[in-house]
Amino acid sequence: MIPSGAVSRLAFLDELLVELEAVGRRRMPRVITRRDGAYVWVGGAKLLNVSSNDYLGLSTHPALVEAATAALEEHGVGAGASRLITGNVALCEELEHALASFHGAPAARLFNSGYAANTGIIPVLVGKDDVVFSDELNHASIIDGCRLSRARTVVYRHNDLGHLADLLAEHRGRRRLVVTESLFSMDGDLSPLGQLREMTAAAGAILMVDDAHAVGAVGDGRGLGWAAEADVVVGTLGKAFGTAGAYVLGASSLIEVLWNRARTLVFSTGLPVPGLAASVAAVRLVGSPEGALLRQRLERHRRLLGAGSHIVPLVVGDDRRAMDAMNHLMEDGLLVQAIRPPTVPVGTSRLRLSLSAALSDEDALVVDAAVRRLVAGGWVVPRGTSR
């Protein structure tokens, strides 16, 4: 029963929803009733899914399903507690060792999500007497991690190393942290990690790389951050690995300190046991010849669309027009999500295509044809302009 007077006290929420609707920014999730490879069913309609982060199509792979089923039958569902209480099941340790070995890193520590990893690790690395330098297009989880750290946050222009160099020269602190994504989630472009590594080393700053959209999907599957000798790397299991959760790679001392300082780790129930088993299977598969073949197929799709990565942004500009373009594609049988502020800057609302190895070559041709129709129809804004 709603308390007397509660409706009037919360009336501002109804007003907020009206405001969001008026500017085309009210978000509501769609319901997926069935999945089959690259296809999903929404409201009875079968749609080619070009919005998923399941870059290698592993979320329904038989090896992962089999591992999860076996763990479910043997261990049940939940961890039962946080890992520092009784939730540190053996599969947690097995997965962390597998991830560290896969990347060639000293150690790894699991988190429940990429958001939990970024908001957990940044406050461990820096505090109120420190400075963090953050790329202006970094993910919301990085932005929130910077805020939670209470460090002075200095934002540098996207991938602008000259601007970063000026800011490093200007801002001093007890410790300094430079944080960037390796493959940016909304624009699909790459950070110049080699140059960043040299710059941060010369400045005596820590380099942290969020490798979420690269691990499993780029190069040999081990991502870009650890290969570029970043001090700290955050990876995710919820994208190319096809499961759920995230992890931090780093020195053994850092990984041990997380038990004592990373609040999003310490105060969270451990990941579900079947998911842990599926993740172990996924790490093995991504590093196998089959994983290499899946990455080759993903690369083939990327080249067909002439894209810089498997993330393909089609900037529309106006929020409502982006929604119209999304609905236009749905009528053609494609599910491509419209992305609006505050996820992207105002005036850059877009359709964000996420390519996947789950797409067949024929599917990729369908996507390419749809993109060409959008461009020809004037839906897409050329780079450097706005609408």
SULDATA-V497281 format. One record per residue. RES is the residue in one letter. OMEGA is omega in radians with two decimals (none if undefined). Layout:
RES,OMEGA ; RES,OMEGA
This chain:
M,-3.14 ; I,-3.13 ; P,3.10 ; S,3.13 ; G,-3.09 ; A,-3.11 ; V,-3.13 ; S,-3.14 ; R,-3.13 ; L,-3.11 ; A,3.14 ; F,3.13 ; L,3.07 ; D,3.11 ; E,3.12 ; L,3.13 ; L,3.10 ; V,3.13 ; E,3.13 ; L,3.12 ; E,-3.08 ; A,-3.11 ; V,3.08 ; G,-3.09 ; R,3.08 ; R,-3.09 ; R,3.06 ; M,-3.12 ; P,3.02 ; R,-3.11 ; V,3.07 ; I,-3.08 ; T,-3.12 ; R,3.05 ; R,3.09 ; D,-3.12 ; G,-3.12 ; A,-3.06 ; Y,3.05 ; V,3.10 ; W,3.12 ; V,3.14 ; G,3.14 ; G,-3.13 ; A,3.08 ; K,-3.05 ; L,3.02 ; L,-3.01 ; N,3.10 ; V,3.13 ; S,-3.03 ; S,3.00 ; N,3.14 ; D,-2.89 ; Y,3.13 ; L,3.14 ; G,-3.04 ; L,-3.02 ; S,3.10 ; T,-3.11 ; H,-3.10 ; P,-3.12 ; A,3.13 ; L,3.14 ; V,-3.14 ; E,-3.14 ; A,-3.14 ; A,-3.13 ; T,3.13 ; A,3.13 ; A,3.12 ; L,-3.10 ; E,-3.08 ; E,-2.99 ; H,-3.06 ; G,-2.98 ; V,-2.96 ; G,3.09 ; A,3.04 ; G,-3.14 ; A,3.00 ; S,-3.03 ; R,3.13 ; L,3.06 ; I,3.09 ; T,-3.06 ; G,-3.11 ; N,-3.13 ; V,-3.05 ; A,-3.14 ; L,3.05 ; C,-3.14 ; E,3.14 ; E,-3.13 ; L,3.12 ; E,3.09 ; H,3.13 ; A,-3.14 ; L,3.12 ; A,3.12 ; S,-3.14 ; F,-3.10 ; H,-3.05 ; G,-3.12 ; A,3.13 ; P,-3.07 ; A,3.12 ; A,3.07 ; R,-3.12 ; L,2.95 ; F,-3.06 ; N,3.12 ; S,3.05 ; G,3.11 ; Y,3.13 ; A,3.14 ; A,-3.10 ; N,3.12 ; T,3.09 ; G,-3.01 ; I,-3.05 ; I,3.08 ; P,3.04 ; V,-3.06 ; L,-3.09 ; V,3.12 ; G,-2.96 ; K,3.13 ; D,-3.02 ; D,-3.14 ; V,3.05 ; V,3.14 ; F,-2.99 ; S,3.06 ; D,-3.04 ; E,3.14 ; L,3.11 ; N,-3.11 ; H,-3.13 ; A,-3.13 ; S,3.08 ; I,3.12 ; I,-3.13 ; D,3.07 ; G,3.09 ; C,3.14 ; R,-3.11 ; L,-3.10 ; S,-3.06 ; R,3.03 ; A,3.03 ; R,-3.09 ; T,3.13 ; V,-3.08 ; V,3.08 ; Y,-3.11 ; R,-3.01 ; H,3.08 ; N,-3.12 ; D,-3.06 ; L,3.08 ; G,3.10 ; H,3.11 ; L,3.13 ; A,3.12 ; D,-3.12 ; L,3.09 ; L,3.12 ; A,-3.05 ; E,-2.98 ; H,3.14 ; R,3.11 ; G,3.10 ; R,3.01 ; R,3.12 ; R,-3.09 ; L,2.99 ; V,-3.09 ; V,-3.12 ; T,2.90 ; E,3.06 ; S,3.07 ; L,-2.99 ; F,-2.91 ; S,-3.09 ; M,-3.13 ; D,3.09 ; G,3.13 ; D,-3.04 ; L,3.02 ; S,3.10 ; P,-2.95 ; L,3.14 ; G,3.11 ; Q,3.09 ; L,3.13 ; R,3.13 ; E,-3.10 ; M,-3.12 ; T,3.11 ; A,3.14 ; A,-3.11 ; A,-3.10 ; G,-3.12 ; A,3.06 ; I,3.07 ; L,3.08 ; M,-3.11 ; V,3.00 ; D,-3.01 ; D,-2.94 ; A,-3.03 ; H,3.13 ; A,-3.08 ; V,3.14 ; G,-2.97 ; A,-3.01 ; V,3.07 ; G,-3.13 ; D,3.09 ; G,-3.10 ; R,3.08 ; G,-3.02 ; L,-3.00 ; G,-3.09 ; W,3.09 ; A,3.12 ; A,3.09 ; E,3.01 ; A,-3.14 ; D,-3.11 ; V,3.12 ; V,3.03 ; V,3.09 ; G,3.13 ; T,3.03 ; L,-3.01 ; G,3.13 ; K,-3.06 ; A,3.13 ; F,2.98 ; G,-3.09 ; T,3.14 ; A,-3.14 ; G,3.14 ; A,-3.10 ; Y,3.06 ; V,3.05 ; L,3.11 ; G,3.11 ; A,-3.12 ; S,3.13 ; S,3.10 ; L,-3.08 ; I,3.10 ; E,3.12 ; V,-3.13 ; L,3.09 ; W,-3.01 ; N,-3.03 ; R,-3.08 ; A,-3.02 ; R,-3.13 ; T,3.03 ; L,-3.03 ; V,-2.99 ; F,3.10 ; S,3.00 ; T,-3.12 ; G,3.14 ; L,3.09 ; P,-3.02 ; V,3.12 ; P,3.11 ; G,3.09 ; L,3.14 ; A,3.10 ; A,3.14 ; S,3.07 ; V,3.11 ; A,-3.12 ; A,3.13 ; V,3.10 ; R,-3.08 ; L,-3.13 ; V,3.13 ; G,-3.08 ; S,3.04 ; P,3.09 ; E,3.09 ; G,3.11 ; A,3.12 ; L,3.11 ; L,3.10 ; R,3.08 ; Q,3.11 ; R,3.09 ; L,3.10 ; E,3.11 ; R,3.09 ; H,-3.14 ; R,-3.12 ; R,3.13 ; L,-3.13 ; L,-3.14 ; G,-3.07 ; A,3.13 ; G,3.11 ; S,3.13 ; H,3.01 ; I,-3.02 ; V,3.12 ; P,3.04 ; L,-3.03 ; V,3.13 ; V,3.10 ; G,-3.09 ; D,-3.09 ; D,-3.10 ; R,3.13 ; R,3.07 ; A,3.10 ; M,3.10 ; D,3.13 ; A,3.09 ; M,3.13 ; N,3.09 ; H,3.12 ; L,3.12 ; M,3.08 ; E,3.08 ; D,3.07 ; G,3.12 ; L,3.05 ; L,3.11 ; V,-3.00 ; Q,2.99 ; A,-3.14 ; I,-3.07 ; R,3.06 ; P,0.15 ; P,3.12 ; T,3.08 ; V,-3.13 ; P,3.10 ; V,-3.14 ; G,-3.13 ; T,3.08 ; S,-2.94 ; R,2.87 ; L,-3.11 ; R,3.09 ; L,3.04 ; S,-3.14 ; L,-3.10 ; S,3.04 ; A,3.06 ; A,3.08 ; L,3.00 ; S,3.08 ; D,3.11 ; E,3.09 ; D,-3.13 ; A,3.09 ; L,3.10 ; V,3.12 ; V,3.13 ; D,3.13 ; A,3.13 ; A,3.11 ; V,3.13 ; R,3.11 ; R,3.11 ; L,3.14 ; V,-3.13 ; A,-3.12 ; G,3.10 ; G,3.14 ; W,-2.98 ; V,-3.14 ; V,3.08 ; P,-3.14 ; R,3.10 ; G,3.11 ; T,3.07 ; S,-3.11 ; R,none
